[in-house]
Amino acid sequence: MALLLRALRLIDSQRINSPKNYIYTGNEILEENGDSAYSIEETIDCSDFFASKGWIDLRCMTGEPGQEYKESVESLGEVLAVSGFSKAVILPNTHPAIQTKNEVQFLKTKSAHWFSDLVIQAAATKDNHGEDFTDILDLHQEGVFVFGDGIRPISNPDRLMKILQYLQKFNGILFDQTYEPLLALFGQMHEGLTSTKIGMKGIPNVAEDIAIHKNLEILRYSGGRLHFQTISTKGAVEEIRQAKKEGLKVTADVSLYQLIFSDEDLTGFDTNFKVLPPFRGKEDREALIEGLKDGTIDAIVSNHQPQDADAKQMEFDLASFGMIGLQTFLPALLKLSGEISWPLLISKITEGPAGVLNQSSDTLETMTIFSTEEDWVFDKYSNKSLSTNSPWFKSQLKGKVKYVINKNKFVKI
């Protein structure tokens, strides 16, 4: 089936291109040159839409196995597709953790019908506890090349060094959400003026800054590839910027909502704003945006972490961390587009994450087509996730994904 995508404005990392016609052949996307050998079966008017390569998310979570009521493999697959993502890395923090061939095979089987391509991050240590190693080489035989402990930092320096050394055997990459747990102990939000005013135990910037510095020193010694996930502080940006100048094989991402909200949004004690790392202050946010612009930060992630109602509807200090962020991803990008250009935003969810995964491609095999003007309500009728832990739930949002192409798969939203 050949589709004609008429008057579509393609955004790449350099520019928003003028409207052109594209043909989707069922396997690839070609620029229409007026002399096509393909028989067009359907024409889609895209004059009101924009498009880019298919989006890639380096960090999202499923509850299955163990906590299917938060997010099943099936529901995550659906929400990824309707949110515009052609590829996603899932975290290993399930019950049991993704740490043996059994769990990897289980996820591959359950996600075989997904529209999006699945990249599995397997646990680097057993049960993500940071001590005993998983069988990294055995897991690699199942096709796994991304390892880490997901929402838990690998804070033991000996374990971190040895994992980096193991991964060099097959050019694997270590993903780490880096902070010092003891410096963040009992913390509920960013440590600053707002936490002092509302009497909440804070998580200081130094918890992240010290850990980033330590891990970079280990990387200098051991070699390997290290990817920092969800960085949040000015100090972290500066450390990673310097490490890149030195030529270390280091990359980084930031949660999209980290660029939208700040610690001042927590004054109402809405537990949907309780995330880790916490929303920081104005200076940190500005440093993160500058880090995106100068290439220090390679990717923007959803950090989609579903939580059931019981985990959120309680006192703030007892509530679980996490926010869902897939279906609200485009509306959040729109909120940022006044400060960051569309070509740069698109690069951080296409070429950037593809480079982190060492899967860059010059061919146009995937495409996300979206409207920046369409309004919609994020509620129980439109929500495809099994969880609702978002401050934007029951709100009217602007920005809607319309079509997504992933090689031989086509979805109309």
C-alpha positions in Angstrom: 0.0 0.0 0.0 1.5 3.3 -1.1 0.4 6.5 0.7 1.0 10.0 -0.5 1.8 12.4 2.4 0.9 15.7 0.8 2.5 19.1 1.8 4.4 17.7 4.8 6.9 19.9 6.6 9.8 17.7 7.7 11.9 18.9 10.7 15.5 17.7 10.9 18.3 18.7 13.2 19.1 21.8 11.0 15.8 23.3 9.9 12.1 23.1 9.3 11.9 22.3 5.7 9.4 23.7 3.2 6.3 21.6 2.5 7.0 18.5 0.3 5.2 15.4 -0.8 6.4 12.1 0.5 5.4 8.5 -0.4 5.3 5.8 2.1 5.8 2.5 0.2 5.1 0.2 3.0 8.8 -0.3 3.7 10.4 3.1 3.3 9.5 6.8 3.0 10.6 8.6 -0.2 10.4 12.2 -1.4 7.9 12.4 -4.2 9.5 13.6 -7.4 6.5 13.6 -9.8 7.7 10.5 -11.6 6.8 7.8 -9.1 6.4 4.2 -10.1 4.2 3.6 -7.1 0.4 3.3 -7.4 -1.0 5.7 -4.7 -3.9 4.1 -2.8 -4.5 7.0 -0.4 -3.6 10.6 -0.1 -3.3 12.2 3.3 -3.4 16.0 3.5 -0.5 17.0 5.8 -0.5 20.7 5.2 -1.4 21.4 8.8 1.2 19.0 10.2 4.9 18.7 10.9 7.0 15.5 10.8 10.4 14.1 11.8 12.1 10.8 12.0 10.4 8.5 14.5 11.0 9.5 18.1 13.2 7.5 20.5 12.8 7.4 24.2 15.8 6.2 26.3 13.9 5.8 29.5 10.4 4.4 30.3 9.0 1.8 32.6 6.7 -1.1 32.6 5.3 -2.7 35.7 5.2 -6.2 34.1 6.3 -8.6 35.4 5.1 -8.2 39.0 3.2 -4.9 38.9 1.0 -5.2 35.9 -1.6 -3.0 37.5 0.7 0.0 37.1 1.6 -0.7 33.4 1.5 -3.9 31.5 3.8 -4.6 28.5 0.7 -4.4 26.3 -0.4 -1.0 27.7 3.1 0.4 27.4 3.3 -0.7 23.8 0.1 1.1 23.0 1.0 4.3 24.8 4.4 4.4 23.1 2.7 4.1 19.7 0.1 6.8 20.2 2.7 9.1 21.7 4.9 9.0 18.6 7.7 6.8 19.6 9.2 4.2 17.2 11.8 2.9 19.6 12.1 2.9 23.4 14.5 1.6 26.1 12.7 0.1 29.1 14.0 0.1 32.6 14.9 -3.2 34.5 13.0 -2.4 37.7 10.4 -5.0 37.5 9.6 -7.9 39.9 11.6 -10.0 39.3 14.1 -7.6 37.7 15.1 -8.0 34.1 18.3 -9.9 35.0 18.2 -13.3 33.3 17.5 -14.8 29.9 14.1 -15.7 31.1 13.0 -12.2 31.7 14.5 -11.0 28.4 12.8 -13.7 26.5 9.5 -13.0 28.3 9.6 -9.3 27.3 10.6 -10.1 23.7 7.6 -12.5 23.4 5.1 -10.1 25.1 6.2 -7.2 22.9 6.5 -9.1 19.6 3.3 -7.3 18.3 4.5 -3.8 19.4 4.5 -1.0 16.9 7.6 0.4 18.5 11.0 -1.3 18.6 12.0 -2.5 22.1 15.5 -2.0 23.5 15.9 -3.8 26.8 18.0 -2.3 29.6 19.0 -5.4 31.7 20.0 -5.1 35.4 23.7 -4.8 35.9 23.4 -6.1 39.5 21.1 -8.7 40.9 17.7 -7.2 41.9 19.2 -3.8 41.1 20.7 -3.7 44.6 24.1 -2.6 43.4 26.1 -5.5 44.8 26.3 -9.0 43.1 26.7 -8.9 39.3 24.1 -10.3 36.9 25.5 -12.6 34.1 26.2 -9.7 31.7 27.9 -11.8 29.0 25.0 -14.4 29.1 22.5 -11.6 28.8 24.4 -10.1 25.8 24.0 -13.5 24.1 20.2 -12.6 24.1 20.9 -9.4 22.3 21.1 -7.0 25.3 23.8 -4.3 25.1 22.3 -1.7 27.5 22.9 -2.4 31.2 22.1 -0.5 34.4 20.1 -0.5 37.6 17.4 1.8 36.2 15.9 4.0 38.9 18.6 3.0 41.4 22.2 4.4 41.1 25.2 2.2 41.0 26.9 3.9 43.9 29.5 1.3 44.7 32.6 2.4 42.9 34.1 -1.1 42.6 30.9 -2.4 41.0 30.7 0.5 38.6 34.3 0.1 37.5 34.0 -3.7 36.9 30.7 -3.3 35.0 32.4 -0.7 32.7 35.2 -3.2 32.1 32.8 -6.1 31.4 30.9 -4.1 28.9 34.0 -3.3 26.8 34.0 -7.0 25.7 31.1 -6.2 23.3 30.9 -2.4 23.2 28.0 -2.3 25.6 26.9 0.8 27.4 26.1 1.5 31.1 23.1 3.6 31.8 23.1 5.1 35.3 20.9 7.5 37.2 23.7 9.0 39.2 23.4 10.3 42.7 24.8 9.5 46.2 22.0 7.7 48.1 23.2 8.7 51.5 23.3 12.3 50.6 19.8 12.1 49.3 18.5 10.0 52.3 14.9 10.8 53.3 14.9 13.7 50.7 11.5 14.5 49.2 12.3 17.4 46.9 15.1 19.8 45.9 16.9 21.4 48.8 16.5 25.1 48.6 14.4 28.0 49.7 11.1 26.3 48.8 11.9 23.2 50.8 12.8 25.3 53.7 9.6 27.4 53.5 7.3 24.3 53.4 9.3 22.3 55.9 10.2 19.4 53.6 13.5 17.4 53.7 15.5 18.3 50.6 17.9 16.6 48.2 20.9 18.8 47.7 22.6 19.4 44.3 25.8 18.0 45.8 24.2 14.5 46.0 24.3 14.5 42.2 27.4 16.6 41.6 29.7 14.4 43.7 28.4 11.2 42.2 28.8 12.5 38.6 32.4 13.6 39.4 33.3 10.2 41.0 31.8 8.2 38.2 33.7 10.2 35.6 37.0 9.6 37.4 36.2 5.9 37.3 35.4 6.1 33.6 38.8 7.9 33.0 40.5 4.9 34.7 38.5 2.0 33.4 37.5 3.1 29.9 34.1 2.1 28.4 30.9 3.9 27.6 28.8 5.6 30.3 25.5 7.3 29.8 24.1 9.5 32.6 20.3 9.5 32.8 18.1 12.3 34.0 20.7 14.8 35.1 19.3 17.7 36.9 22.0 20.1 38.2 24.2 22.8 36.9 27.2 21.0 38.4 26.4 17.8 36.5 26.2 19.7 33.2 29.6 21.4 33.8 31.3 18.0 34.7 29.9 16.2 31.7 30.8 19.2 29.4 34.4 19.0 30.5 34.5 15.2 30.2 33.3 15.4 26.6 36.0 18.0 25.8 38.6 15.5 27.1 37.2 12.8 24.8 35.7 10.5 27.3 32.9 8.2 26.0 30.2 9.8 28.0 26.6 10.9 27.0 23.7 12.2 29.0 20.0 12.8 28.9 17.5 14.9 30.8 13.8 14.3 31.7 11.5 16.5 29.6 9.5 17.5 32.7 12.7 18.7 34.4 12.7 21.5 31.8 9.1 22.4 32.4 8.7 22.4 36.2 10.7 23.8 39.1 10.8 23.2 42.9 8.3 26.0 43.3 5.6 23.8 41.8 5.6 21.6 44.9 4.2 24.3 47.2 0.7 22.8 46.8 2.0 19.3 48.0 0.6 17.7 44.8 2.3 14.2 44.9 2.2 14.1 41.1 5.1 16.5 41.2 7.2 14.2 43.3 9.9 12.8 41.0 13.5 11.7 41.3 15.7 13.6 40.6 13.5 16.4 42.0 12.6 19.5 40.1 15.4 21.9 40.8 15.8 25.7 40.8 15.9 28.4 38.1 19.7 28.3 37.8 19.8 24.5 37.3 17.0 24.7 34.7 18.9 27.4 32.7 22.1 25.3 32.8 20.2 22.2 31.5 18.8 24.2 28.6 22.3 25.5 27.8 23.6 22.0 28.0 21.1 20.9 25.4 22.0 23.8 23.1 25.8 23.2 23.2 25.6 19.4 22.9 26.5 18.5 26.5 23.1 16.7 26.9 22.5 14.3 24.0 18.8 13.4 24.5 15.5 14.3 26.1 13.6 11.4 27.7 10.0 10.9 29.0 11.1 9.2 32.2 7.7 7.6 32.1 7.2 6.0 35.6 3.6 4.8 36.2 2.4 4.6 39.8 -1.0 3.4 41.0 -3.4 5.6 42.9 -2.5 4.1 46.3 1.1 5.0 45.8 0.3 8.7 45.1 -2.9 9.5 47.1 -1.2 9.9 50.5 1.0 12.2 52.5 3.7 13.8 50.3 6.6 12.3 52.2 5.1 8.8 52.0 4.1 8.9 48.3 6.2 7.2 45.7 8.4 9.1 43.2 7.5 9.1 39.5 5.3 10.7 36.8 3.9 9.3 33.5 5.1 11.3 30.6 4.6 9.7 27.2 1.2 11.0 26.0 2.0 14.5 27.3 5.4 14.5 25.6 4.4 16.5 22.6 2.4 19.1 24.6 5.5 19.5 26.8 7.7 20.0 23.8 5.4 22.7 22.7 5.8 24.5 26.0 9.6 24.4 25.5 9.5 25.5 21.8 9.5 29.1 22.8 13.0 28.7 24.4 14.5 25.9 22.3 14.1 25.7 18.5 12.1 22.8 17.0 15.2 21.5 15.1 17.1 21.2 18.3 14.2 19.6 20.2 13.7 17.1 17.4 17.4 16.3 17.3 17.3 15.4 21.0 14.6 12.8 20.5 15.9 11.4 17.2 19.5 11.6 16.2 20.6 12.3 19.8 19.3 9.1 21.4 20.1 7.1 18.2 23.7 8.1 18.7 23.7 7.1 22.4 22.5 3.6 21.3 25.0 3.6 18.4 22.2 3.1 16.0 22.3 6.2 13.9 20.9 6.0 10.3 20.7 8.3 7.4 17.7 6.6 5.8 14.1 7.7 6.5 12.5 4.5 7.7 10.5 5.9 10.5 8.4 9.1 10.8 6.3 10.8 13.4 3.7 13.2 12.0 2.1 15.6 14.5 -0.1 18.7 14.9 1.1 21.6 17.0 -2.4 23.2 17.0 -4.8 20.5 17.9 -6.3 20.6 21.4 -7.3 17.5 23.3 -8.2 16.6 26.9 -6.0 14.2 28.8 -8.5 12.2 30.8 -9.6 8.6 31.5 -11.0 8.4 27.9 -7.9 9.4 26.1 -5.3 8.0 28.5 -3.8 4.7 27.2 -1.6 4.1 30.3 -3.0 2.1 33.2 -1.8 4.9 35.6 -2.8 8.5 35.9 0.1 10.1 37.9 0.5 13.3 36.0 -0.2 16.9 37.1 -1.8 17.4 33.6 -4.4 14.7 34.0 -7.9 16.1 33.4 -6.3 19.1 31.6 -6.8 20.4 28.1 -3.5 20.2 26.2 -2.2 21.4 22.8 -0.3 19.2 20.4 -1.3 15.8 19.1 0.5 13.0 17.3 -1.5 12.1 14.1 0.4 9.3 12.3 3.5 7.2 13.1 5.5 5.0 10.7 8.0 2.4 11.7 9.4 0.6 8.6 6.6 -1.7 7.5 4.2 -0.5 10.2 1.8 2.4 10.0 -0.5 3.8 12.7 -3.1 6.4 12.5 -3.8 7.9 16.0 
